[in-house]
Amino acid sequence: MPFSRVIGQETPVDVLRRALRSGKMAHAYLFEGIAGCGKGTTALAFVEAAFCGRDDGCGACPACRKMATLQHPDLHRLEPDGAFIKIDQIRDLQRELVLRPVEASVKACIIRDADRLNPSAANALLKTLEEPPGNALLILLTTNLDGVLQTVRSRCQLLRFAPLPEQVIENHLITIGQDPAAARLAASLAGGSLGTALEEGDEGAAGRVDLLELLRTISLNYVAPLFTAAEDMAADREQAMEKLNVLATLLRDLLLIQGGSNDVVNRDLLPRLEETAASQTQEKTLERIGHVMEARRALSRNANPRLTLDLLLMRLAAH
């Protein structure tokens, strides 16, 4: 997985390539950015280049071929076990890192969702960051920098990954064979996330229609459907955040229509949007946008998804 697979993140890629060329890699990096913007792809490309011994993977040597299938013995990946990364996972990693690399010059570990280290796990990892084995390379990934312990952050080199420009996403989707009109729509809905754009399809369109209908019909007079909707939306934290992002784009479009503009993101839903916009006031739409933004902030701080969505839908129903 060479750096050429990374889309639109030239600044962090240049930093990593310079480190590889100079031989002065940090022992720990913290990649921060929204989901689907290229953090994970960049981390794998960086590890591949480090194993390959070049500033980019050659794609042909044994190390690169093993990285292509994620089967290299010196690559380790760690992610939450349930809601959190737990101390036993960090202890297992520590035992692995003190051993010599099997084939490469370093042992690398990519830790996803570093903001979900529980306190004991974060403190255990801190000891490794303070006294790292000489052949260890740690790459922490997060969508929520504030959720990463400050002492952990201070011992990593921070690289920020910006949301991708809409045109970059659209061009990539067309390059891989998507219809230009579909690519344009998916890019406009992606919120800077290539991962989200790649997932957008018929199911995504149906999901937007369902959420728009929810905005139109939700009522405190019928609480059972309200709590059922909250339960469905909160089934998965990342999915909940994605649905909040979609709600935000729908409400933004409603506000634009109410202000006399048809320059909406959800262009394929324009008739439905116009119908919904006519049924409520601009003041109500603005209040609903504020409630959605507050729920997004709560989820980014690891609030309970079900409680957050229950509260949000009750607030939306009250307006």
C-alpha positions as CSV (number, residue, x, y, z in Angstrom):
1,M,0.0,0.0,0.0
2,P,2.3,2.8,-1.2
3,F,1.7,6.5,-0.5
4,S,0.3,6.9,-4.0
5,R,-2.9,5.3,-2.5
6,V,-3.4,8.2,-0.2
7,I,-5.7,10.8,-1.7
8,G,-5.4,14.5,-0.9
9,Q,-3.2,14.4,2.2
10,E,0.0,15.9,0.7
11,T,1.2,17.7,3.9
12,P,1.3,14.7,6.3
13,V,2.6,12.4,3.6
14,D,5.5,14.9,2.9
15,V,6.3,15.0,6.6
16,L,6.5,11.2,6.8
17,R,8.5,10.8,3.6
18,R,11.1,13.3,4.9
19,A,11.4,11.3,8.1
20,L,12.0,8.1,6.1
21,R,14.6,9.8,3.9
22,S,16.5,11.3,6.8
23,G,16.2,8.2,9.0
24,K,14.8,10.3,11.8
25,M,11.4,8.8,12.4
26,A,9.7,9.6,15.6
27,H,9.0,6.6,17.8
28,A,5.3,7.6,18.0
29,Y,2.9,9.5,15.8
30,L,-0.7,10.6,16.4
31,F,-2.8,11.0,13.3
32,E,-5.9,13.2,13.8
33,G,-8.8,13.8,11.4
34,I,-12.4,12.8,10.5
35,A,-13.3,9.2,9.7
36,G,-12.5,8.2,6.2
37,C,-10.0,11.0,5.4
38,G,-7.0,8.7,4.9
39,K,-5.4,8.3,8.3
40,G,-5.5,4.5,8.2
41,T,-4.3,4.3,4.6
42,T,-1.4,6.6,5.4
43,A,-0.4,4.7,8.5
44,L,-0.2,1.4,6.4
45,A,1.8,3.2,3.7
46,F,4.2,4.6,6.2
47,V,4.8,1.2,7.8
48,E,5.2,-0.4,4.4
49,A,7.8,2.2,3.5
50,A,9.6,1.7,6.8
51,F,9.7,-2.1,6.3
52,C,10.8,-1.7,2.7
53,G,13.6,0.7,3.5
54,R,12.6,3.4,1.0
55,D,10.6,6.6,1.3
56,D,7.8,4.7,-0.4
57,G,7.0,1.0,-0.7
58,C,8.4,-0.6,-3.9
59,G,5.5,-3.0,-4.1
60,A,7.7,-5.9,-5.2
61,C,10.0,-6.9,-2.2
62,P,8.9,-9.6,0.3
63,A,8.1,-6.9,2.9
64,C,5.8,-5.0,0.5
65,R,4.0,-8.2,-0.7
66,K,3.3,-9.2,2.9
67,M,2.1,-5.7,3.8
68,A,-0.3,-5.9,0.8
69,T,-2.1,-8.7,2.5
70,L,-1.5,-7.3,6.1
71,Q,0.4,-10.5,6.9
72,H,3.8,-9.0,7.8
73,P,5.0,-10.5,11.2
74,D,6.2,-7.1,12.4
75,L,2.9,-5.3,11.8
76,H,0.5,-5.2,14.8
77,R,-2.9,-3.6,14.8
78,L,-4.9,-2.8,17.9
79,E,-8.5,-1.5,18.1
80,P,-11.2,-1.2,20.8
81,D,-12.5,-4.5,22.3
82,G,-16.1,-3.4,22.6
83,A,-16.4,0.2,23.7
84,F,-12.8,0.7,24.8
85,I,-9.2,-0.3,24.3
86,K,-8.4,-2.2,27.6
87,I,-5.3,-2.5,29.7
88,D,-4.8,-6.2,28.8
89,Q,-4.6,-5.3,25.1
90,I,-1.9,-2.7,25.9
91,R,0.0,-5.2,28.1
92,D,-0.1,-7.8,25.3
93,L,1.3,-5.1,23.0
94,Q,4.1,-4.2,25.4
95,R,5.2,-7.8,25.7
96,E,5.3,-7.9,21.9
97,L,7.3,-4.7,21.5
98,V,10.1,-5.7,23.7
99,L,10.9,-8.6,21.4
100,R,13.2,-8.1,18.4
101,P,11.6,-7.6,15.0
102,V,11.1,-10.9,13.1
103,E,12.0,-9.5,9.6
104,A,12.0,-5.7,9.5
105,S,14.2,-3.1,11.2
106,V,11.3,-2.0,13.4
107,K,8.1,-3.5,14.9
108,A,5.1,-1.3,14.1
109,C,1.7,-1.0,15.8
110,I,-1.2,0.9,14.5
111,I,-3.7,1.8,17.3
112,R,-7.1,2.8,16.0
113,D,-9.5,5.0,18.0
114,A,-6.9,6.1,20.4
115,D,-9.4,8.3,22.1
116,R,-11.1,5.1,23.3
117,L,-8.2,4.0,25.5
118,N,-9.7,3.5,28.9
119,P,-7.8,5.3,31.7
120,S,-5.8,2.3,32.8
121,A,-4.9,1.4,29.3
122,A,-3.9,5.0,28.5
123,N,-1.6,5.1,31.5
124,A,-0.1,1.8,30.6
125,L,0.6,3.0,27.1
126,L,2.1,6.2,28.5
127,K,4.9,4.1,30.1
128,T,5.8,2.7,26.6
129,L,5.7,6.2,25.1
130,E,8.0,7.5,27.8
131,E,10.5,4.7,27.5
132,P,9.9,3.2,24.0
133,P,11.9,0.1,22.8
134,G,14.4,1.3,20.3
135,N,12.9,-0.7,17.4
136,A,9.2,0.3,18.0
137,L,7.1,2.5,15.8
138,L,3.6,3.4,17.2
139,I,1.0,5.1,15.2
140,L,-2.2,6.2,17.0
141,L,-5.3,7.2,15.0
142,T,-8.1,9.3,16.3
143,T,-11.1,11.3,15.1
144,N,-11.4,13.0,18.5
145,L,-8.1,14.6,19.6
146,D,-9.7,16.0,22.9
147,G,-10.5,12.4,23.9
148,V,-6.8,11.4,23.9
149,L,-5.0,11.8,27.2
150,Q,-2.9,15.0,27.1
151,T,0.2,13.2,28.4
152,V,-0.2,10.7,25.6
153,R,-0.6,13.4,23.0
154,S,2.5,15.2,24.2
155,R,4.7,12.2,23.6
156,C,3.6,11.7,20.0
157,Q,4.3,13.7,16.9
158,L,0.9,15.1,15.9
159,L,-0.1,15.1,12.2
160,R,-3.4,16.6,11.3
161,F,-5.4,15.2,8.4
162,A,-7.8,17.7,6.8
163,P,-11.2,16.9,5.4
164,L,-10.9,16.2,1.7
165,P,-12.1,18.9,-0.8
166,E,-15.3,17.9,-2.5
167,Q,-13.7,18.1,-5.9
168,V,-10.9,15.7,-4.9
169,I,-13.4,13.2,-3.8
170,E,-15.5,13.6,-6.9
171,N,-12.5,13.2,-9.2
172,H,-11.4,10.0,-7.4
173,L,-14.8,8.5,-7.6
174,I,-14.9,9.2,-11.4
175,T,-11.4,7.7,-11.7
176,I,-12.5,4.4,-10.2
177,G,-15.5,4.2,-12.5
178,Q,-18.4,5.9,-10.9
179,D,-21.0,7.7,-13.0
180,P,-20.1,11.5,-12.9
181,A,-23.5,12.5,-11.6
182,A,-23.4,9.9,-8.9
183,A,-19.9,10.9,-8.0
184,R,-20.8,14.5,-7.7
185,L,-23.7,13.7,-5.4
186,A,-21.7,11.3,-3.2
187,A,-18.8,13.9,-2.9
188,S,-21.3,16.6,-1.9
189,L,-22.7,14.4,0.9
190,A,-19.4,13.0,2.1
191,G,-18.4,15.9,4.4
192,G,-14.7,15.6,3.4
193,S,-14.6,11.8,4.0
194,L,-13.6,9.6,1.1
195,G,-14.7,6.6,3.1
196,T,-18.2,8.0,3.4
197,A,-18.3,8.8,-0.3
198,L,-17.3,5.2,-1.2
199,E,-20.1,3.8,1.0
200,E,-22.8,6.1,-0.5
201,G,-25.2,4.2,-2.7
202,D,-28.8,3.1,-2.9
203,E,-28.8,2.2,0.8
204,G,-27.5,5.7,1.5
205,A,-30.2,7.4,-0.5
206,A,-32.9,5.3,1.3
207,G,-31.3,6.3,4.6
208,R,-31.5,10.0,3.7
209,V,-35.2,9.7,2.7
210,D,-35.9,8.0,6.1
211,L,-34.2,10.7,8.0
212,L,-36.0,13.4,6.1
213,E,-39.3,11.7,6.8
214,L,-38.3,11.5,10.5
215,L,-37.7,15.3,10.5
216,R,-41.2,15.8,9.0
217,T,-43.2,13.5,11.2
218,I,-41.5,13.2,14.5
219,S,-43.8,14.1,17.4
220,L,-43.9,13.9,21.2
221,N,-47.4,12.7,20.8
222,Y,-46.0,9.3,19.6
223,V,-43.0,8.5,21.8
224,A,-42.8,4.8,20.9
225,P,-41.7,5.4,17.3
226,L,-39.4,8.2,18.6
227,F,-37.5,5.9,21.0
228,T,-37.4,3.1,18.4
229,A,-35.8,5.5,15.9
230,A,-33.3,6.5,18.6
231,E,-32.4,2.9,19.3
232,D,-31.8,2.2,15.6
233,M,-29.6,5.2,15.1
234,A,-27.6,4.5,18.3
235,A,-26.8,0.9,17.4
236,D,-23.2,1.8,16.5
237,R,-21.3,4.9,17.5
238,E,-19.8,5.6,14.1
239,Q,-23.1,4.9,12.4
240,A,-24.7,7.3,14.8
241,M,-22.2,10.0,14.0
242,E,-22.8,9.4,10.2
243,K,-26.6,9.8,10.7
244,L,-26.1,13.0,12.6
245,N,-23.9,14.3,9.7
246,V,-26.7,13.4,7.3
247,L,-29.3,15.1,9.5
248,A,-27.1,18.2,9.5
249,T,-26.9,18.3,5.7
250,L,-30.7,17.8,5.4
251,L,-31.4,20.6,7.8
252,R,-28.9,22.9,6.1
253,D,-30.7,22.2,2.8
254,L,-34.1,23.0,4.4
255,L,-32.7,26.3,5.6
256,L,-31.4,27.2,2.2
257,I,-34.7,26.4,0.6
258,Q,-36.6,28.5,3.2
259,G,-34.2,31.3,2.4
260,G,-35.0,31.1,-1.3
261,S,-32.1,29.1,-2.6
262,N,-32.1,25.7,-4.3
263,D,-28.3,25.2,-4.1
264,V,-28.7,22.1,-1.9
265,V,-26.4,19.2,-1.2
266,N,-29.1,16.5,-1.4
267,R,-30.0,17.5,-5.0
268,D,-31.7,14.2,-5.7
269,L,-34.2,14.8,-2.9
270,L,-35.1,18.4,-3.9
271,P,-38.9,17.8,-4.2
272,R,-39.1,16.1,-0.8
273,L,-36.9,18.8,0.7
274,E,-39.2,21.6,-0.7
275,E,-42.2,19.8,0.8
276,T,-40.6,19.5,4.2
277,A,-39.3,23.1,4.1
278,A,-42.8,24.4,3.5
279,S,-44.1,22.6,6.6
280,Q,-41.9,24.4,9.1
281,T,-40.4,27.8,9.9
282,Q,-36.8,29.0,9.5
283,E,-36.6,29.5,13.2
284,K,-37.6,25.9,13.9
285,T,-35.0,24.7,11.4
286,L,-32.3,26.8,13.0
287,E,-33.1,25.4,16.4
288,R,-33.0,21.9,15.1
289,I,-29.6,22.5,13.6
290,G,-28.4,23.6,17.0
291,H,-29.6,20.4,18.6
292,V,-27.9,18.2,16.0
293,M,-24.6,20.1,16.4
294,E,-24.9,19.7,20.2
295,A,-25.5,15.9,19.8
296,R,-22.5,15.6,17.5
297,R,-20.3,17.3,20.1
298,A,-21.5,15.0,22.8
299,L,-20.8,11.9,20.7
300,S,-17.3,13.2,19.9
301,R,-16.7,13.4,23.7
302,N,-17.7,9.7,24.0
303,A,-21.2,10.4,25.4
304,N,-23.6,7.4,25.5
305,P,-25.0,7.1,22.0
306,R,-28.5,5.9,23.1
307,L,-29.0,8.7,25.7
308,T,-27.6,11.3,23.2
309,L,-30.0,10.2,20.5
310,D,-33.0,9.9,22.8
311,L,-32.4,13.5,24.0
312,L,-31.8,14.7,20.4
313,L,-35.0,13.2,19.0
314,M,-37.1,14.5,21.9
315,R,-35.7,18.0,21.2
316,L,-36.4,17.7,17.5
317,A,-39.9,16.5,18.2
318,A,-40.5,19.5,20.5
319,H,-39.9,22.0,17.6
